[in-house]
Amino acid sequence: MKEVVLILQKDKRASLFLFPVDYVALNLQDYPQIVKVPMDLSTVKKRISTYTKIESFIDDILLIWTNCKLYNVEDSVLTFSYYYLGYLRRRGIFGKRV
């Protein structure tokens, strides 16, 4: 699991997901109402020792991109990053190789 997080953290396409969204500084006042369970790579990294199943780890990784798609408009740069998840799966970074 640590290896997956490190791969993601080093990839420039994941740079927007390294830390929690600072919705106050970004003036995203509706963010907490839309995104009920925020997730980011630093939080996943902190939780690594608490995951008892790989599925829980993958769920948290997926939640990062699910939240991104939920909050952002379809054609935004951030939503593009949601599709990065498909790229990761095709490469077999986590989950089933497609």
C-alpha atoms as one frame of an Amber mdcrd trajectory, in Angstrom:
protein
   0.000   0.000   0.000   2.843   2.390   0.794   4.269   1.788  -2.652   0.988
   2.735  -4.330   0.738   5.964  -2.339   4.346   6.829  -3.176   3.747   6.214
  -6.882   0.703   8.478  -6.786   2.448  11.195  -4.779   5.326  11.325  -7.256
   3.068  11.612 -10.285   2.541  15.252 -11.291  -1.028  14.475 -12.422  -1.946
  13.712  -8.818  -0.538  16.960  -7.416  -3.974  18.398  -6.677  -4.757  15.417
  -4.460  -1.702  15.407  -2.206  -3.369  17.275   0.669  -6.909  18.006   1.871
  -8.876  20.586  -0.098  -8.580  23.902   1.724 -12.096  24.955   0.856 -11.908
  28.042   3.109  -8.804  29.436   1.399 -10.229  28.519  -2.009 -13.584  30.084
  -1.121 -15.452  26.872  -1.917 -18.179  27.467   0.626 -20.395  24.656  -0.647
 -17.633  22.029  -0.627 -18.556  20.481   2.764 -22.203  20.208   1.732 -21.334
  18.419  -1.512 -18.338  16.340  -0.451 -19.416  14.528   2.702 -16.253  12.442
   3.185 -13.163  14.325   1.999 -10.105  12.260   1.095  -6.582  12.976  -0.143
  -3.290  11.136  -0.487  -1.781  12.468   2.746  -4.781  11.145   4.671  -4.522
   7.764   2.962  -0.818   7.651   3.821  -1.560   8.402   7.495  -4.174   5.627
   7.551  -1.997   2.910   6.020  -1.354   1.209   9.345  -5.094   1.118  10.101
  -6.234  -0.645   6.936  -7.062  -4.266   7.722  -8.221  -5.043   4.190  -6.849
  -3.932   0.837 -10.419  -3.112  -0.202 -10.605  -0.354   2.429  -7.397   1.152
   1.112  -8.657   1.022  -2.480 -11.993   2.527  -1.403 -10.178   5.531   0.076
  -8.065   5.973  -3.058 -11.185   5.776  -5.204 -12.927   8.276  -2.935 -10.340
  10.924  -3.848 -11.351  10.803  -7.503 -15.036  10.235  -6.797 -15.083  13.435
  -4.743 -13.276  15.244  -7.529 -15.839  14.216 -10.097 -18.705  14.962  -7.706
 -17.628  18.532  -6.974 -16.196  19.707 -10.274 -17.881  20.337 -13.599 -17.499
  17.659 -16.254 -14.979  19.482 -18.456 -12.743  20.937 -15.736  -9.048  20.176
 -15.352  -9.837  18.584 -12.004 -12.358  16.229 -13.532  -9.681  15.202 -16.003
  -7.769  13.955 -13.004 -10.696  11.721 -12.170 -10.035   9.898 -15.412  -6.443
   9.457 -14.295  -7.813   6.676 -12.113  -8.610   4.651 -15.224  -5.050   5.128
 -16.367  -3.787   3.779 -13.052  -5.987   0.735 -13.284  -4.857   0.002 -16.835
  -1.272   0.123 -15.615  -2.157  -2.229 -12.773  -1.058   0.245 -10.104  -3.918
  -0.969  -7.933  -6.941  -3.090  -8.479  -7.528  -5.359 -11.404  -5.508  -4.821
 -14.560  -7.837  -3.751 -17.383
